[in-house]
């Protein structure tokens, strides 16, 4: 029986019997696969292709045993070069840090060799160590560039050593190319897992910081002790400002419809994420913000940009310890200010610009009592006559000189008409118009009556 020697550049020569049926031309046996199988005493059952996502399955399984022995010498080399070439890791001289990197390198090389050998599938557990490395980079405040550089460096060193083993074993150039592809494909998977771990750590940290700032916001508006608020601010990485203002968010105003607090629009909420100094409660319908340093230059313009036309009431600027009061006053104005004013006021309404109105709206029962007593002399008049005299009296109280021409100019009337009305008012109020205390109470009463009429009209 004649025999023919089958030439192979694999691990060992293989002889074939020419009398045996030949394989189909469409299914050739990879030469290195056949050689490695002959070395291990196995026959090749099927040809091997190179999957793009798992190129290691095309490598001879016997190669795993040869490179596994190299890993113990490769790991220290990788660790040394990482320290030398990557500045961020140059200080990893302590035992704990070195052990961590050494463990990661050992796991990576060991798992890669397992993929070449019997374990051909990447499992979820295999990515745990790389996800952990990504999370670690986030916790120490580094980006992912140093870690990815370390991966690339380790891949080059592994390729260099594994290629030497492959050449000594007689591996063909084609299979050497597959080995290189497998190393770098596995490195890509390491990077993907680390990026996922990094993103997970960042998301968790962001969620933790957000929850801490929500807790801080609750403490601020609950008038908790200053030391408790200060400790919460440190945990939330939020610098307590000298002053702040509460901002109550309102829906778009439609006349003759009920008005309730609202949350920020989607656009506004997105812009608030770019303004981390602002504490925000946007859940439900009682949305509000806590704006630090509201009197700083550009603060009003930026707030208007964030709100994007959404109505809002900005509470008085107060020390941070009085944040609850600023919110209470802003909510009072938001609830009681006439809809007509909200609908016709461009941008947010600032309580600081009219604190007297805040005062009038804060305790309506008391203001109503003051109004009834101070304006009692007008109670017997017809509504139209009373309204004209109230209008004239308020203009007279606001006038700097109190002269008829000045009052007439502000009301658009003839001075003689003003004189006639003032004589009637002097008859009704008597000495109260010359007493400073009475004049102050009458002024409050008239302003309160005006706000009430605006609210009824709305």
C-alpha positions as CSV (number, residue, x, y, z in Angstrom):
1,X,0.0,0.0,0.0
2,X,1.5,3.3,-1.0
3,X,1.7,6.1,1.4
4,X,2.2,9.9,1.0
5,X,3.5,12.3,3.5
6,X,1.1,15.3,4.1
7,X,3.2,18.4,4.5
8,X,2.3,20.5,7.5
9,X,3.7,23.6,9.2
10,X,1.8,22.9,12.4
11,X,2.9,21.3,15.6
12,X,3.9,17.9,14.2
13,X,4.0,16.1,10.8
14,X,1.1,13.9,10.0
15,X,1.0,10.9,7.6
16,X,-2.1,10.0,5.7
17,X,-3.1,6.8,3.8
18,X,-3.7,7.6,0.2
19,X,-6.2,4.7,0.1
20,X,-8.5,6.5,2.6
21,X,-11.3,8.7,1.1
22,X,-10.2,12.2,0.6
23,X,-12.1,15.2,2.2
24,X,-14.3,17.3,0.0
25,X,-12.5,20.3,-1.6
26,X,-15.1,22.7,-0.1
27,X,-14.2,21.7,3.5
28,X,-10.4,21.8,3.9
29,X,-8.8,21.1,7.3
30,X,-6.8,23.9,8.7
31,X,-3.2,22.8,8.6
32,X,-2.3,24.0,12.2
33,X,-5.6,22.6,13.6
34,X,-4.7,19.2,12.1
35,X,-1.2,19.3,13.5
36,X,-2.3,20.4,16.9
37,X,-4.9,17.6,16.9
38,X,-2.3,15.1,15.9
39,X,-0.1,16.2,18.8
40,X,-3.0,15.7,21.3
41,X,-3.9,12.4,19.7
42,X,-7.3,13.6,18.3
43,X,-8.7,13.7,14.8
44,X,-10.1,16.9,13.4
45,X,-13.9,16.4,13.0
46,X,-14.7,19.5,11.1
47,X,-13.0,22.5,9.5
48,X,-12.7,25.7,11.5
49,X,-13.7,29.2,10.4
50,X,-12.9,32.6,12.1
51,X,-16.0,34.2,13.7
52,X,-15.6,38.0,13.9
53,X,-16.7,38.1,17.6
54,X,-14.9,34.9,18.7
55,X,-11.7,34.5,16.6
56,X,-10.1,32.4,19.3
57,X,-12.2,29.4,18.4
58,X,-10.2,29.1,15.2
59,X,-6.9,28.6,17.2
60,X,-5.7,25.0,17.8
61,X,-6.8,24.0,21.3
62,X,-3.4,22.5,22.0
63,X,-1.9,26.0,21.8
64,X,-3.6,26.9,25.1
65,X,-1.4,24.4,27.0
66,X,1.8,26.0,25.5
67,X,1.0,29.6,26.4
68,X,-0.5,29.0,29.8
69,X,3.0,28.3,31.2
70,X,4.1,31.7,29.9
71,X,1.5,33.6,31.9
72,X,3.4,33.4,35.2
73,X,6.3,35.3,33.7
74,X,4.1,37.6,31.6
75,X,2.1,39.1,34.4
76,X,5.1,40.7,36.3
77,X,6.3,42.1,32.9
78,X,3.0,43.7,32.2
79,X,2.8,45.2,35.7
80,X,6.3,46.6,35.4
81,X,5.6,48.2,32.0
82,X,2.3,49.7,33.1
83,X,4.1,51.4,36.0
84,X,6.9,52.6,33.7
85,X,4.9,53.8,30.7
86,X,1.6,55.1,32.1
87,X,2.0,58.0,34.5
88,X,-1.3,57.6,36.2
89,X,-0.2,54.1,37.4
90,X,3.4,55.0,38.2
91,X,2.7,55.2,41.9
92,X,1.2,51.7,42.2
93,X,4.1,50.6,44.4
94,X,2.0,49.7,47.5
95,X,1.1,46.0,48.0
96,X,-2.6,46.6,47.7
97,X,-2.6,48.4,44.4
98,X,0.0,46.0,42.9
99,X,-1.9,43.0,44.0
100,X,-5.1,44.4,42.3
101,X,-3.4,45.0,39.0
102,X,-1.6,41.7,39.2
103,X,-4.8,39.9,39.9
104,X,-6.6,41.6,37.0
105,X,-3.8,40.7,34.6
106,X,-3.7,37.1,35.8
107,X,-7.5,36.8,35.3
108,X,-7.3,38.3,31.9
109,X,-4.5,36.1,30.6
110,X,-6.0,33.0,32.2
111,X,-9.4,33.5,30.8
112,X,-8.0,34.2,27.3
113,X,-6.1,30.9,27.4
114,X,-9.3,29.1,28.6
115,X,-11.0,30.5,25.5
116,X,-8.4,29.0,23.3
117,X,-8.7,25.7,25.1
118,X,-11.8,24.0,26.2
119,X,-13.9,27.0,27.4
120,X,-14.8,28.7,24.1
121,X,-17.6,31.0,25.4
122,X,-17.3,34.4,27.1
123,X,-19.6,34.3,30.1
124,X,-21.0,37.2,32.1
125,X,-18.8,36.2,35.0
126,X,-15.7,36.7,32.9
127,X,-16.4,40.5,32.6
128,X,-16.8,41.0,36.4
129,X,-13.2,41.9,36.9
130,X,-13.1,44.4,34.1
131,X,-16.3,46.1,35.2
132,X,-14.8,46.3,38.6
133,X,-11.7,48.0,37.2
134,X,-13.9,50.5,35.4
135,X,-15.8,51.3,38.6
136,X,-12.5,51.7,40.4
137,X,-11.3,54.3,37.9
138,X,-14.4,56.4,38.5
139,X,-14.0,56.2,42.3
140,X,-10.5,57.5,42.2
141,X,-11.4,60.3,39.9
142,X,-9.7,59.1,36.7
143,X,-11.0,58.9,33.2
144,X,-10.9,55.7,31.2
145,X,-7.9,56.7,29.0
146,X,-5.2,55.4,31.4
147,X,-7.0,52.0,31.9
148,X,-7.5,51.6,28.1
149,X,-3.8,52.4,27.6
150,X,-2.9,49.7,30.1
151,X,-5.1,47.2,28.3
152,X,-3.4,48.1,25.0
153,X,0.0,47.8,26.5
154,X,-0.8,44.4,28.1
155,X,-2.2,43.2,24.7
156,X,1.0,44.1,22.9
157,X,3.2,42.3,25.5
158,X,0.9,39.3,25.4
159,X,1.1,39.2,21.6
160,X,4.9,39.5,21.6
161,X,5.3,36.5,24.0
162,X,2.6,34.3,22.5
163,X,3.9,35.0,19.0
164,X,7.3,33.6,20.1
165,X,5.6,30.5,21.4
166,X,3.7,30.1,18.1
167,X,6.8,30.5,16.0
168,X,8.7,27.9,18.0
169,X,5.7,25.6,17.5
170,X,5.8,26.1,13.8
171,X,2.4,27.9,13.5
172,X,1.6,29.2,10.1
173,X,1.4,32.9,9.3
174,X,-2.4,32.6,8.8
175,X,-2.9,31.2,12.3
176,X,-0.5,33.8,13.7
177,X,-2.8,36.5,12.2
178,X,-5.8,34.8,13.9
179,X,-3.9,34.8,17.2
180,X,-3.3,38.6,16.9
181,X,-6.9,39.1,16.0
182,X,-8.0,37.0,19.0
183,X,-5.8,39.0,21.4
184,X,-7.1,42.4,20.3
185,X,-10.7,41.2,20.0
186,X,-10.5,40.0,23.6
187,X,-9.0,43.4,24.6
188,X,-11.9,45.1,23.0
189,X,-14.3,43.1,25.2
190,X,-12.3,44.1,28.2
191,X,-12.7,47.7,27.3
192,X,-16.4,47.3,26.7
193,X,-16.9,45.8,30.2
194,X,-14.8,48.5,31.8
195,X,-16.7,51.2,30.1
196,X,-19.9,49.7,31.4
197,X,-18.5,49.5,34.9
198,X,-17.4,53.1,34.7
199,X,-20.8,54.3,33.5
200,X,-22.5,52.3,36.2
201,X,-20.3,53.8,38.9
202,X,-20.9,57.3,37.5
203,X,-24.7,56.7,37.4
204,X,-24.7,55.4,40.9
205,X,-22.7,58.3,42.2
206,X,-24.9,60.8,40.4
207,X,-28.0,59.1,41.9
208,X,-26.4,59.2,45.3
209,X,-25.4,62.9,44.9
210,X,-28.9,63.7,43.7
211,X,-30.5,62.0,46.6
212,X,-28.2,63.8,49.0
213,X,-29.1,67.1,47.4
214,X,-32.8,66.3,47.7
215,X,-32.3,65.6,51.4
216,X,-30.5,68.9,51.7
217,X,-33.3,70.7,50.0
218,X,-35.9,69.2,52.4
219,X,-33.7,70.2,55.4
220,X,-33.4,73.8,54.1
221,X,-37.2,74.3,53.6
222,X,-37.9,72.6,57.0
223,X,-35.9,75.1,59.0
224,X,-33.7,72.4,60.5
225,X,-30.8,73.5,62.8
226,X,-27.9,75.2,61.0
227,X,-25.4,72.5,62.0
228,X,-27.6,69.7,60.5
229,X,-28.0,71.7,57.3
230,X,-24.3,72.4,57.1
231,X,-23.4,68.7,57.5
232,X,-25.9,67.7,54.8
233,X,-24.5,70.4,52.5
234,X,-21.0,69.0,52.8
235,X,-22.3,65.5,52.0
236,X,-24.1,66.8,49.0
237,X,-21.0,68.8,47.8
238,X,-23.1,72.0,47.8
239,X,-21.6,75.2,49.1
240,X,-24.0,77.1,51.3
241,X,-24.5,80.5,49.8
242,X,-24.7,83.8,51.6
243,X,-28.2,84.4,50.2
244,X,-30.8,82.4,48.2
245,X,-34.3,82.6,46.8
246,X,-37.0,80.0,46.4
247,X,-38.5,79.9,42.9
248,X,-42.1,78.5,42.7
249,X,-42.9,77.1,39.3
250,X,-46.3,77.8,37.8
251,X,-48.1,76.4,34.7
252,X,-48.9,78.6,31.8
253,X,-51.7,80.9,32.9
254,X,-55.1,80.6,31.3
255,X,-57.6,83.3,32.4
256,X,-60.7,82.1,34.3
257,X,-59.0,78.7,35.1
258,X,-57.8,77.4,38.4
259,X,-54.1,77.9,39.1
260,X,-51.8,75.3,40.8
261,X,-48.0,75.0,41.1
262,X,-46.3,73.1,38.4
263,X,-43.1,71.3,37.6
264,X,-40.5,72.4,35.2
265,X,-40.9,71.8,31.5
266,X,-38.8,69.1,29.9
267,X,-36.5,71.7,28.4
268,X,-36.2,73.5,31.7
269,X,-35.4,70.3,33.5
270,X,-32.7,69.5,31.0
271,X,-31.1,72.9,31.4
272,X,-31.3,72.7,35.2
273,X,-29.0,69.7,34.9
274,X,-26.4,72.1,33.4
275,X,-26.8,74.4,36.4
276,X,-25.8,72.1,39.3
277,X,-25.7,75.0,41.8
278,X,-29.5,75.1,41.8
279,X,-31.3,72.7,44.0
280,X,-34.6,71.5,42.4
281,X,-37.7,69.7,43.5
282,X,-39.4,68.7,40.2
283,X,-41.6,65.8,41.3
284,X,-45.3,66.2,41.3
285,X,-47.1,69.5,40.8
286,X,-45.4,71.5,43.5
287,X,-42.2,72.2,41.7
288,X,-39.8,74.7,43.1
289,X,-36.1,75.6,42.9
290,X,-33.6,77.0,45.4
291,X,-31.5,79.6,43.6
292,X,-28.2,80.5,45.3
293,X,-26.9,84.1,45.1
294,X,-30.0,85.4,43.2
295,X,-28.6,88.9,43.2
296,X,-25.4,88.0,41.3
297,X,-24.9,89.5,37.8
298,X,-26.5,87.3,35.1
299,X,-28.6,85.3,37.6
300,X,-31.9,86.6,36.4
301,X,-31.1,86.2,32.8
302,X,-30.0,82.6,33.2
303,X,-33.1,81.8,35.3
304,X,-35.3,83.3,32.5
305,X,-33.5,81.2,30.0
306,X,-33.9,78.0,32.0
307,X,-37.6,78.7,32.6
308,X,-38.2,79.4,28.9
309,X,-41.3,81.5,29.4
310,X,-42.8,79.3,32.1
311,X,-44.4,81.5,34.8
312,X,-42.7,81.5,38.2
313,X,-42.6,83.5,41.4
314,X,-39.1,84.2,42.9
315,X,-39.2,84.6,46.6
316,X,-37.3,87.3,48.5
317,X,-33.5,87.0,48.7
318,X,-32.7,85.8,52.2
319,X,-29.9,84.2,54.1
320,X,-29.8,80.4,53.6
321,X,-31.1,79.8,57.1
322,X,-34.4,81.5,56.1
323,X,-34.9,79.4,52.9
324,X,-38.2,78.1,54.3
325,X,-39.5,81.7,54.6
326,X,-38.6,82.6,51.0
327,X,-40.4,79.5,49.8
328,X,-43.5,80.3,52.0
329,X,-43.7,83.9,50.7
330,X,-43.2,82.8,47.1
331,X,-46.0,80.2,47.4
332,X,-48.3,82.8,49.0
333,X,-47.8,85.2,46.1
334,X,-48.2,82.3,43.6
335,X,-51.4,81.2,45.1
336,X,-53.0,84.6,45.7
337,X,-51.6,87.0,43.1
338,X,-54.3,87.7,40.5
339,X,-54.1,85.7,37.3
340,X,-54.2,88.9,35.2
341,X,-50.9,90.0,36.7
342,X,-49.3,86.6,36.1
343,X,-50.5,86.5,32.5
344,X,-49.2,89.9,31.6
345,X,-45.9,89.9,33.4
346,X,-43.0,88.8,31.2
347,X,-40.6,86.4,32.9
348,X,-40.6,85.5,36.6
349,X,-42.2,87.7,39.2
350,X,-39.7,88.8,41.8
351,X,-41.1,89.4,45.3
352,X,-38.1,91.6,46.1
353,X,-39.5,94.2,43.7
354,X,-42.8,94.6,45.7
355,X,-42.4,93.4,49.3
356,X,-45.4,95.4,50.3
357,X,-47.6,93.2,48.1
358,X,-46.1,90.1,49.7
359,X,-47.0,91.6,53.0
360,X,-50.6,92.3,51.9
361,X,-51.0,88.8,50.5
362,X,-49.5,87.0,53.5
363,X,-52.2,87.4,56.1
364,X,-55.4,88.3,54.3
365,X,-57.6,87.9,57.4
366,X,-55.7,90.6,59.3
367,X,-55.4,92.8,56.2
368,X,-59.1,92.5,55.7
369,X,-59.8,93.6,59.3
370,X,-57.5,96.6,58.8
371,X,-59.2,97.5,55.5
372,X,-62.7,97.3,57.0
373,X,-61.7,99.6,59.9
374,X,-59.6,102.1,58.0
375,X,-62.0,102.5,55.0
376,X,-65.2,102.5,57.0
377,X,-65.9,106.2,56.2
378,X,-66.4,105.1,52.6
379,X,-68.8,102.3,53.3
380,X,-71.9,104.3,52.8
381,X,-71.1,105.4,49.3
382,X,-72.1,103.8,46.1
383,X,-69.5,101.4,44.6
384,X,-68.6,103.7,41.7
385,X,-68.3,106.8,44.0
386,X,-66.3,104.8,46.6
387,X,-63.9,103.5,43.9
388,X,-63.2,107.0,42.5
389,X,-62.5,108.4,45.9
390,X,-60.2,105.4,46.8
391,X,-58.3,105.9,43.6
392,X,-57.8,109.6,44.3
393,X,-56.9,109.0,48.0
394,X,-54.2,106.4,47.0
395,X,-52.7,108.7,44.4
396,X,-52.6,111.6,46.9
397,X,-50.8,109.4,49.5
398,X,-48.3,108.3,46.8
399,X,-47.7,111.9,45.6
400,X,-44.5,113.5,46.8
401,X,-46.0,116.9,47.3
402,X,-49.7,116.0,47.6
403,X,-50.6,118.9,45.3
404,X,-53.8,118.8,43.2
405,X,-51.9,119.2,39.9
406,X,-49.5,116.3,40.7
407,X,-52.3,114.0,41.7
408,X,-54.3,115.1,38.7
409,X,-51.4,114.3,36.4
410,X,-51.1,110.7,37.7
411,X,-54.8,110.1,37.3
412,X,-55.3,111.9,34.0
413,X,-57.9,114.2,35.6
414,X,-58.4,118.0,35.8
415,X,-56.8,119.5,39.0
416,X,-60.2,121.0,39.9
417,X,-61.7,117.5,39.9
418,X,-59.0,116.3,42.3
419,X,-59.6,119.3,44.6
420,X,-63.3,118.5,44.8
421,X,-62.6,114.9,45.6
422,X,-60.0,115.8,48.3
423,X,-62.5,118.1,50.0
424,X,-65.0,115.2,50.2
425,X,-62.3,112.9,51.5
426,X,-61.3,115.4,54.2
427,X,-65.0,115.6,55.3
428,X,-65.2,111.8,55.5
429,X,-61.8,111.0,57.2
430,X,-61.1,114.2,59.2
431,X,-57.8,114.3,61.1
432,X,-56.9,110.7,60.0
433,X,-55.5,112.2,56.8
434,X,-52.9,114.2,58.8
435,X,-51.9,111.5,61.3
436,X,-48.9,109.5,60.1
437,X,-50.0,106.2,61.7
438,X,-53.5,106.5,60.3
439,X,-52.1,107.5,56.8
440,X,-49.9,104.3,56.8
441,X,-52.9,102.0,57.7
442,X,-55.1,103.7,55.1
443,X,-52.3,103.2,52.5
444,X,-52.2,99.5,53.3
445,X,-55.9,99.2,53.2
446,X,-56.2,100.9,49.8
447,X,-53.5,98.7,48.3
448,X,-55.1,95.6,49.7
449,X,-58.5,96.7,48.3
450,X,-56.9,97.2,44.9
451,X,-55.3,93.7,44.9
452,X,-58.6,92.2,46.0
453,X,-60.5,93.9,43.1
454,X,-57.8,92.7,40.6
455,X,-58.3,89.1,41.9
456,X,-62.1,89.3,41.6
457,X,-61.7,90.7,38.1
458,X,-59.4,87.8,37.1
